[in-house]
Amino acid sequence: MAETKREIERKYEATAETRLPDLTRAAGVASVTGEGVTELDAVYYDTPDLRLAADSLTLRRRTGGKDAGWHLKFPVAVGVRDEIRAPLSDTLPRPLAGLLRSRLRGADVVPVVRLRSARDVRHLRDEDGTVLAELSVDTVHADRLLPEDAEDAEGSGATATAWTEIEVELADDADPAVLDAVEKRLRKAGIHPSDAPSKLARALDETGLAPERAEPRGDGSAGAAVLAYIREQIEALVRLDPAVRRDLPDAVHRMRVACRRLRSAFKTYRTVLDREVTDPIGAELKWLAGELGHARDQEVLDARLRAALDDLPREQLHGPVRGRLRAWDRARSAGSRRRALDALDSSRHLALLDALDRLLADPPLKPAARKKAAKVLPKAVLRDHARLADRIAPALALDPGHERDLALHEARKAAKRARYAAEAAAPTLGKPAERLAKKVKAVQTLLGDHQDAVVARAALRDLAAQAEAAGEPSFTWGVLHAKQEEAAAAGERELPEVWERAAAPELRAALSR
């Protein structure tokens, strides 16, 4: 069983002669207690092409110390990582292998470097004796295990390096301000932050294995601009795979958005990328978004209905409505997370990721891709904006009812595509594209709220029928249904004004200046 720990730490340069200052003078630190020296032995694993290191991921098998086992670290922010731990074993534990699946794609991990550290530990405590942070002085010896040319068994062989560093790690639930206070004392003593983000990064760099992170250079062409945007979304898909598996907040939603952005880009920029290549990939992205969507859609619907119940006065709550809603949500949610994980574990998902990689490696560029981005992108954005206009006006002309609801839902999808088109063009077109995206997003949001109200009404009819079949009053569900009808109607009344702002001629004209 894997467990997760949020690791917040800072590293500092040191030598064997470095002397620590009196840290009881740091704000909040009342005492410093020595905890002795621990010998740690860790082998770090990666693919031969170091794809984990290239994404700032760390995978190691460590013995010694209180947390011996396998550790997988994901970056969260500067100085912050999530460490997922699994028990010691001879092979990579399955839970960690699953979290790495989108990166490994079936490739084996091999030993890359070995770090042996003598860790001299001190605990920084407050007046009550509670540990605020752990400070360690680490004497590190690193040996390269992977040849410089991993394909060449007769490579240059392992080289070694050694260094001393100071690491200060925040204790669980402690105030991060203590790290600032300690750093202030260390800096006054001439001890400065390390340039290396981790021991592994330093070991790779000093043993000649640091992966190259060459950023693709844009040449001002439409092809370069579109591919840069597509690359961002592909990287998001890969990055969010383990986040979905870990059930992190909003991970499913963000992964679905990446799928949608890619599909939209393939359609919007069809003059740049050949749709004979992108359409099959787009179909697979639609499949993935659909498999991920069941849990998210139910989550959004349940939250809306719970909030609506909370807003009702007590006298309008008839029967066991909260219990009924909980049971209904459990029944509809059952299996939805398993379905999403099954999709991520499928060979179909890996094939999709491989197809996206091939697209980047050998992009199916059309002649327009060689033209200036500033000429090609505005036309594509305006084409999608016109497509939205063609859906808004007919929808508003319909009488309220089912057909109008369907038409507004189609307009919502068109608004989403127009917004994504403008956002993709923003790095090239700047403020005009950003302003258009913002206005169109307002239209999309309003239409999204309208669609949520439509879906909620159908759910409330289902809940009312279940309540009646169980002999429960259906009054409350009827009240909520009426409120959702009014919410949808209010959105329809507001839409013309919101759309008028998004359709302003000066917004569109600014794109081509």
C-alpha positions as CSV (number, residue, x, y, z in Angstrom):
1,M,0.0,0.0,0.0
2,A,1.4,3.4,-1.0
3,E,1.1,6.5,1.2
4,T,1.6,10.1,0.3
5,K,3.6,12.8,2.2
6,R,3.8,16.5,1.2
7,E,7.5,17.4,1.4
8,I,8.3,21.1,1.9
9,E,12.0,21.7,2.1
10,R,14.9,23.9,1.2
11,K,18.5,23.0,0.3
12,Y,21.7,24.9,1.0
13,E,25.3,24.6,-0.1
14,A,27.8,23.4,2.5
15,T,31.3,22.0,2.9
16,A,32.9,19.8,5.5
17,E,34.0,22.9,7.3
18,T,30.6,24.6,7.3
19,R,29.4,25.5,10.8
20,L,25.7,26.0,11.6
21,P,24.7,29.2,13.3
22,D,22.7,29.3,16.6
23,L,19.3,28.5,15.2
24,T,17.5,29.2,18.5
25,R,17.7,32.9,17.4
26,A,15.4,32.1,14.4
27,A,11.9,33.3,15.1
28,G,9.8,30.6,16.7
29,V,12.7,28.1,17.3
30,A,13.2,27.6,21.1
31,S,15.6,24.6,20.9
32,V,17.6,22.4,18.6
33,T,18.1,18.8,19.5
34,G,20.6,16.4,17.9
35,E,19.1,13.1,16.6
36,G,22.2,11.4,15.6
37,V,23.7,10.3,12.2
38,T,21.8,7.9,9.9
39,E,23.4,6.1,6.9
40,L,21.2,6.1,3.8
41,D,21.7,4.1,0.7
42,A,19.5,5.0,-2.3
43,V,19.4,3.7,-5.9
44,Y,17.6,6.0,-8.3
45,Y,15.8,4.6,-11.2
46,D,14.8,6.0,-14.6
47,T,14.4,4.9,-18.2
48,P,17.7,4.8,-20.2
49,D,16.6,8.1,-21.9
50,L,16.0,9.7,-18.5
51,R,12.4,10.7,-19.2
52,L,11.5,10.8,-15.5
53,A,14.3,13.2,-14.8
54,A,13.3,15.3,-17.8
55,D,10.0,15.9,-16.1
56,S,11.6,16.5,-12.6
57,L,10.3,13.2,-11.2
58,T,12.3,11.2,-8.8
59,L,12.0,7.4,-8.3
60,R,14.3,5.7,-5.8
61,R,14.7,2.6,-3.7
62,R,16.2,3.5,-0.3
63,T,17.5,1.5,2.6
64,G,18.4,2.9,6.0
65,G,16.5,5.5,8.0
66,K,12.9,5.5,9.2
67,D,11.3,5.6,5.8
68,A,13.1,2.8,3.9
69,G,11.3,1.7,0.8
70,W,10.4,2.9,-2.7
71,H,9.8,6.7,-3.1
72,L,8.2,8.5,-6.0
73,K,8.3,12.3,-5.9
74,F,6.2,14.6,-8.0
75,P,6.9,18.4,-8.1
76,V,4.2,20.6,-6.8
77,A,5.9,24.0,-6.6
78,V,9.4,25.3,-6.0
79,G,10.6,23.5,-2.9
80,V,7.4,21.4,-2.6
81,R,7.0,17.8,-3.7
82,D,4.5,15.0,-3.0
83,E,6.3,11.9,-2.0
84,I,4.5,8.6,-2.6
85,R,5.9,5.8,-0.6
86,A,5.7,2.0,-1.0
87,P,7.2,-0.8,1.1
88,L,10.7,-2.1,0.3
89,S,10.7,-4.8,-2.5
90,D,13.0,-6.1,-5.2
91,T,10.9,-4.7,-8.0
92,L,9.0,-1.5,-8.7
93,P,5.7,-1.7,-6.7
94,R,2.6,-1.8,-8.8
95,P,1.0,1.3,-7.3
96,L,4.1,3.4,-8.3
97,A,4.3,1.7,-11.7
98,G,0.7,2.8,-12.4
99,L,1.5,6.4,-11.5
100,L,4.3,6.3,-14.0
101,R,2.4,4.6,-16.8
102,S,1.9,7.7,-18.9
103,R,5.6,8.3,-18.9
104,L,7.0,4.8,-19.1
105,R,4.6,3.5,-21.8
106,G,5.9,-0.1,-21.1
107,A,9.6,0.8,-20.9
108,D,11.6,-0.6,-18.1
109,V,13.3,1.5,-15.4
110,V,16.9,0.8,-14.7
111,P,19.4,2.0,-12.0
112,V,20.8,5.4,-12.9
113,V,22.7,6.6,-9.9
114,R,23.4,5.5,-6.4
115,L,23.6,8.0,-3.5
116,R,25.1,7.0,-0.2
117,S,24.5,9.7,2.5
118,A,25.6,10.2,6.1
119,R,22.7,12.3,7.5
120,D,23.4,14.3,10.7
121,V,19.9,15.2,11.9
122,R,18.7,18.0,14.2
123,H,15.2,18.8,15.2
124,L,14.1,22.5,15.5
125,R,11.5,22.7,18.2
126,D,9.2,25.4,19.7
127,E,8.7,26.2,23.4
128,D,6.3,23.3,23.8
129,G,8.9,20.9,22.3
130,T,6.9,20.4,19.1
131,V,9.1,19.7,16.1
132,L,8.9,22.6,13.6
133,A,11.4,21.4,11.1
134,E,14.2,18.8,10.6
135,L,17.6,20.1,9.6
136,S,20.1,17.6,8.3
137,V,23.7,18.0,7.2
138,D,24.1,15.4,4.4
139,T,27.5,14.1,3.3
140,V,26.7,12.6,-0.1
141,H,28.6,10.2,-2.3
142,A,27.1,9.6,-5.8
143,D,28.0,6.9,-8.3
144,R,26.8,6.9,-11.8
145,L,25.3,3.5,-12.7
146,L,24.0,4.3,-16.2
147,P,26.6,4.7,-19.0
148,E,26.6,8.1,-20.7
149,D,25.4,6.3,-23.8
150,A,22.8,3.9,-22.5
151,E,22.7,2.0,-25.8
152,D,26.5,1.3,-25.5
153,A,27.3,-1.4,-23.0
154,E,31.0,-0.4,-23.3
155,G,30.2,3.2,-22.4
156,S,32.4,5.3,-20.3
157,G,31.3,3.5,-17.1
158,A,30.3,5.0,-13.8
159,T,31.9,8.1,-12.4
160,A,31.6,9.5,-8.9
161,T,31.1,12.8,-7.2
162,A,30.7,13.9,-3.6
163,W,29.3,17.0,-1.8
164,T,27.9,18.3,1.4
165,E,24.6,20.0,1.7
166,I,22.2,21.2,4.3
167,E,18.5,20.3,4.0
168,V,15.7,21.9,6.1
169,E,12.4,20.1,5.9
170,L,9.2,21.5,7.4
171,A,7.4,19.3,9.9
172,D,3.8,18.2,9.2
173,D,1.3,21.0,10.0
174,A,4.1,23.5,10.9
175,D,4.0,27.1,9.8
176,P,6.1,27.6,6.6
177,A,7.3,30.9,8.1
178,V,9.8,28.9,10.1
179,L,11.7,28.1,6.9
180,D,12.0,31.8,6.2
181,A,13.3,32.4,9.7
182,V,15.9,29.6,9.5
183,E,17.0,30.7,6.1
184,K,17.6,34.2,7.4
185,R,19.9,32.9,10.1
186,L,21.7,30.6,7.6
187,R,22.3,33.5,5.1
188,K,23.7,35.7,7.8
189,A,26.2,32.9,8.5
190,G,27.2,32.8,4.8
191,I,25.2,29.7,4.0
192,H,23.3,30.1,0.7
193,P,20.6,28.2,-1.1
194,S,21.7,25.4,-3.5
195,D,21.2,25.8,-7.2
196,A,20.3,22.1,-7.5
197,P,16.6,21.4,-7.0
198,S,17.3,17.8,-5.7
199,K,20.1,15.4,-4.9
200,L,19.3,13.5,-8.0
201,A,19.5,16.5,-10.2
202,R,22.9,17.4,-8.8
203,A,24.1,13.8,-9.2
204,L,23.0,13.6,-12.8
205,D,24.6,17.0,-13.6
206,E,27.9,16.2,-11.9
207,T,28.2,12.8,-13.5
208,G,27.4,13.9,-17.0
209,L,23.9,12.4,-17.2
210,A,21.7,15.5,-16.9
211,P,18.9,15.3,-19.5
212,E,18.7,18.0,-22.1
213,R,15.6,20.3,-21.9
214,A,15.8,22.0,-25.2
215,E,12.7,24.2,-25.7
216,P,11.4,24.2,-29.3
217,R,12.1,27.6,-30.9
218,G,9.3,29.4,-32.6
219,D,10.0,30.9,-36.0
220,G,6.9,33.1,-36.2
221,S,5.1,30.6,-38.5
222,A,1.6,29.4,-38.0
223,G,2.9,25.8,-37.7
224,A,5.2,26.7,-34.9
225,A,2.5,28.6,-33.0
226,V,-0.1,25.8,-33.3
227,L,2.4,23.0,-32.5
228,A,3.5,24.9,-29.3
229,Y,-0.1,25.0,-28.1
230,I,-0.7,21.4,-29.0
231,R,2.5,20.4,-27.1
232,E,1.3,22.2,-24.0
233,Q,-1.9,20.1,-24.0
234,I,-0.2,16.8,-24.7
235,E,2.2,17.5,-21.8
236,A,-0.9,18.3,-19.6
237,L,-2.4,14.9,-20.5
238,V,0.7,13.1,-19.5
239,R,1.2,15.1,-16.3
240,L,-2.5,14.7,-15.2
241,D,-2.6,11.0,-15.7
242,P,-1.1,10.3,-12.2
243,A,-3.1,13.1,-10.7
244,V,-6.3,11.4,-11.8
245,R,-5.1,8.1,-10.4
246,R,-4.3,9.8,-7.1
247,D,-7.8,11.4,-7.2
248,L,-6.4,14.9,-6.7
249,P,-8.9,17.7,-6.8
250,D,-10.0,18.9,-10.2
251,A,-7.6,16.5,-12.0
252,V,-10.3,14.7,-14.0
253,H,-11.8,18.1,-15.1
254,R,-8.4,19.4,-16.2
255,M,-7.6,16.3,-18.1
256,R,-10.9,16.5,-19.9
257,V,-10.2,20.1,-20.7
258,A,-6.8,19.1,-22.2
259,C,-8.6,16.6,-24.4
260,R,-11.1,19.2,-25.5
261,R,-8.5,21.8,-26.2
262,L,-6.6,19.4,-28.5
263,R,-9.7,18.4,-30.4
264,S,-10.7,22.0,-30.8
265,A,-7.2,22.9,-32.0
266,F,-7.2,20.2,-34.6
267,K,-10.5,21.5,-36.0
268,T,-9.8,25.2,-35.6
269,Y,-6.4,25.1,-37.3
270,R,-7.3,22.6,-40.0
271,T,-5.5,24.9,-42.6
272,V,-2.3,24.2,-40.6
273,L,-2.6,20.5,-39.7
274,D,-3.9,17.8,-42.0
275,R,-7.1,16.5,-40.6
276,E,-6.6,13.1,-42.3
277,V,-4.0,12.7,-39.5
278,T,-5.7,14.6,-36.7
279,D,-9.3,13.4,-37.1
280,P,-8.5,9.8,-35.9
281,I,-6.6,11.2,-33.0
282,G,-9.4,13.6,-32.2
283,A,-11.8,10.6,-32.1
284,E,-9.7,8.9,-29.5
285,L,-9.5,12.1,-27.5
286,K,-13.3,12.2,-27.5
287,W,-13.4,8.6,-26.2
288,L,-10.9,9.4,-23.4
289,A,-12.8,12.5,-22.3
290,G,-16.0,10.5,-22.3
291,E,-14.6,7.8,-20.1
292,L,-13.3,10.4,-17.7
293,G,-16.5,12.4,-17.7
294,H,-19.0,10.2,-15.9
295,A,-17.5,10.8,-12.5
296,R,-17.0,14.6,-13.1
297,D,-20.5,15.2,-14.5
298,Q,-22.2,13.4,-11.6
299,E,-20.0,15.3,-9.1
300,V,-21.0,18.7,-10.6
301,L,-24.7,17.7,-10.7
302,D,-24.7,16.4,-7.1
303,A,-23.0,19.6,-5.9
304,R,-25.7,21.7,-7.7
305,L,-28.6,19.8,-6.2
306,R,-27.1,19.8,-2.7
307,A,-26.6,23.6,-2.9
308,A,-30.1,24.0,-4.1
309,L,-31.4,22.0,-1.1
310,D,-29.3,24.1,1.2
311,D,-30.9,27.2,-0.1
312,L,-34.5,26.0,0.6
313,P,-36.2,27.1,3.8
314,R,-37.0,24.3,6.3
315,E,-40.7,24.4,5.6
316,Q,-40.1,23.4,2.0
317,L,-38.1,20.2,2.9
318,H,-40.7,17.4,2.9
319,G,-39.6,13.9,3.4
320,P,-36.1,12.3,3.6
321,V,-34.8,14.4,0.8
322,R,-31.1,14.5,1.8
323,G,-31.0,10.8,2.3
324,R,-32.8,10.3,-1.0
325,L,-30.2,12.5,-2.8
326,R,-27.3,10.7,-1.2
327,A,-28.6,7.3,-2.2
328,W,-29.3,8.5,-5.8
329,D,-25.8,10.0,-6.1
330,R,-24.2,6.8,-4.8
331,A,-26.1,4.7,-7.3
332,R,-25.1,6.9,-10.2
333,S,-21.5,7.3,-9.1
334,A,-20.9,3.6,-8.6
335,G,-18.2,2.3,-10.9
336,S,-17.5,5.7,-12.5
337,R,-14.0,6.1,-11.0
338,R,-13.2,2.5,-11.9
339,R,-14.3,3.2,-15.5
340,A,-11.9,6.2,-15.6
341,L,-9.0,4.2,-14.2
342,D,-9.7,1.3,-16.6
343,A,-9.4,3.8,-19.5
344,L,-6.1,5.1,-18.3
345,D,-4.8,1.5,-17.8
346,S,-5.9,0.5,-21.3
347,S,-3.7,-0.2,-24.3
348,R,-6.0,2.2,-26.2
349,H,-4.9,5.1,-23.9
350,L,-1.2,4.3,-24.4
351,A,-1.8,4.1,-28.2
352,L,-3.3,7.6,-28.0
353,L,-0.3,9.0,-26.2
354,D,2.0,7.4,-28.7
355,A,0.0,8.8,-31.6
356,L,0.3,12.3,-30.1
357,D,4.0,11.9,-29.7
358,R,4.3,10.9,-33.3
359,L,2.3,13.9,-34.3
360,L,4.8,16.2,-32.6
361,A,7.8,14.3,-34.0
362,D,6.5,14.4,-37.5
363,P,3.7,17.0,-37.7
364,P,1.3,16.8,-40.7
365,L,1.8,20.4,-41.7
366,K,-0.1,21.9,-44.6
367,P,1.2,24.7,-46.8
368,A,-0.4,27.4,-44.6
369,A,1.8,26.3,-41.7
370,R,4.7,28.1,-43.4
371,K,2.9,31.4,-43.4
372,K,3.2,34.0,-40.6
373,A,1.2,33.1,-37.6
374,A,0.0,36.7,-37.3
375,K,-1.7,36.2,-40.7
376,V,-3.1,32.7,-40.3
377,L,-4.3,32.6,-36.7
378,P,-6.7,35.6,-36.8
379,K,-8.6,34.0,-39.7
380,A,-9.0,30.8,-37.8
381,V,-10.2,32.6,-34.6
382,L,-12.7,34.7,-36.5
383,R,-14.0,31.7,-38.3
384,D,-14.8,30.0,-35.0
385,H,-16.3,33.2,-33.7
386,A,-18.6,33.4,-36.8
387,R,-19.5,29.8,-36.2
388,L,-20.6,30.7,-32.7
389,A,-22.7,33.6,-34.0
390,D,-24.4,31.3,-36.4
391,R,-25.6,29.2,-33.4
392,I,-26.5,31.9,-31.0
393,A,-29.0,33.9,-33.1
394,P,-31.1,30.9,-34.2
395,A,-31.2,29.5,-30.6
396,L,-32.5,32.7,-29.2
397,A,-35.1,32.9,-31.9
398,L,-36.7,29.6,-30.8
399,D,-39.5,29.4,-28.3
400,P,-38.6,28.2,-24.8
401,G,-38.6,24.4,-24.6
402,H,-36.7,21.3,-25.5
403,E,-35.5,22.5,-29.0
404,R,-34.2,25.7,-27.6
405,D,-32.4,23.9,-24.9
406,L,-30.7,21.7,-27.5
407,A,-29.8,24.7,-29.6
408,L,-28.3,26.6,-26.7
409,H,-26.2,23.5,-25.8
410,E,-24.8,23.4,-29.3
411,A,-24.1,27.1,-28.9
412,R,-22.2,26.4,-25.7
413,K,-20.0,23.9,-27.5
414,A,-19.3,26.5,-30.2
415,A,-18.4,29.1,-27.6
416,K,-16.0,26.7,-25.9
417,R,-14.3,26.1,-29.3
418,A,-14.1,29.8,-30.1
419,R,-12.6,30.5,-26.6
420,Y,-10.0,27.8,-27.0
421,A,-9.1,29.2,-30.5
422,A,-8.5,32.6,-29.1
423,E,-6.5,31.3,-26.1
424,A,-4.3,29.3,-28.4
425,A,-3.7,32.4,-30.5
426,A,-3.0,34.7,-27.5
427,P,0.8,34.1,-27.4
428,T,1.0,35.3,-31.0
429,L,-1.8,37.9,-31.1
430,G,-1.5,39.2,-27.5
431,K,-4.2,41.4,-25.8
432,P,-6.8,41.3,-28.7
433,A,-7.0,37.5,-28.5
434,E,-7.0,37.6,-24.7
435,R,-9.9,40.1,-24.6
436,L,-11.9,38.1,-27.1
437,A,-11.3,34.9,-25.2
438,K,-12.5,36.6,-22.0
439,K,-15.7,37.8,-23.5
440,V,-16.4,34.5,-25.2
441,K,-15.7,32.7,-21.9
442,A,-18.5,34.7,-20.3
443,V,-20.9,33.5,-23.0
444,Q,-19.6,29.9,-22.5
445,T,-20.1,30.2,-18.7
446,L,-23.6,31.5,-19.0
447,L,-24.5,28.7,-21.5
448,G,-22.9,26.2,-19.2
449,D,-25.0,27.3,-16.3
450,H,-28.0,27.0,-18.5
451,Q,-27.1,23.5,-19.6
452,D,-26.5,22.5,-15.9
453,A,-30.0,23.7,-15.1
454,V,-31.4,21.6,-17.9
455,V,-29.6,18.5,-16.7
456,A,-30.6,19.2,-13.1
457,R,-34.3,19.3,-14.1
458,A,-34.1,15.9,-15.7
459,A,-32.4,14.6,-12.5
460,L,-35.1,16.1,-10.3
461,R,-37.8,14.4,-12.3
462,D,-36.0,11.1,-11.7
463,L,-35.7,11.9,-8.0
464,A,-39.4,12.8,-7.8
465,A,-40.4,9.5,-9.4
466,Q,-38.2,7.5,-7.1
467,A,-39.6,9.3,-4.1
468,E,-43.2,8.7,-5.2
469,A,-42.4,5.0,-5.8
470,A,-41.1,4.7,-2.3
471,G,-44.1,6.5,-0.8
472,E,-42.2,9.7,0.0
473,P,-43.5,13.2,-0.8
474,S,-42.2,14.6,-4.0
475,F,-43.1,18.2,-3.1
476,T,-39.4,19.3,-2.5
477,W,-38.2,17.9,-5.8
478,G,-41.0,19.9,-7.6
479,V,-39.9,23.1,-5.9
480,L,-36.3,22.5,-6.9
481,H,-37.4,21.8,-10.5
482,A,-39.2,25.1,-10.6
483,K,-36.2,26.9,-9.3
484,Q,-34.0,25.3,-12.0
485,E,-36.5,26.3,-14.7
486,E,-36.2,29.9,-13.4
487,A,-32.4,29.7,-13.4
488,A,-32.4,28.6,-17.0
489,A,-34.9,31.3,-18.0
490,A,-32.8,33.9,-16.2
491,G,-29.7,32.8,-18.2
492,E,-31.7,33.0,-21.4
493,R,-32.8,36.6,-20.6
494,E,-29.2,37.6,-19.8
495,L,-27.6,35.9,-22.9
496,P,-28.3,38.6,-25.5
497,E,-26.5,41.3,-23.5
498,V,-23.5,39.0,-22.8
499,W,-23.3,37.9,-26.4
500,E,-23.5,41.5,-27.6
501,R,-20.3,42.3,-25.7
502,A,-18.6,39.2,-27.1
503,A,-19.7,40.1,-30.6
504,A,-18.5,43.7,-30.6
505,P,-17.0,44.6,-34.0
506,E,-14.0,46.3,-32.4
507,L,-13.0,43.0,-30.6
508,R,-12.9,41.2,-33.9
509,A,-11.2,44.0,-35.8
510,A,-8.4,44.2,-33.3
511,L,-7.3,40.7,-34.1
512,S,-6.1,41.6,-37.6
513,R,-4.4,44.9,-36.9
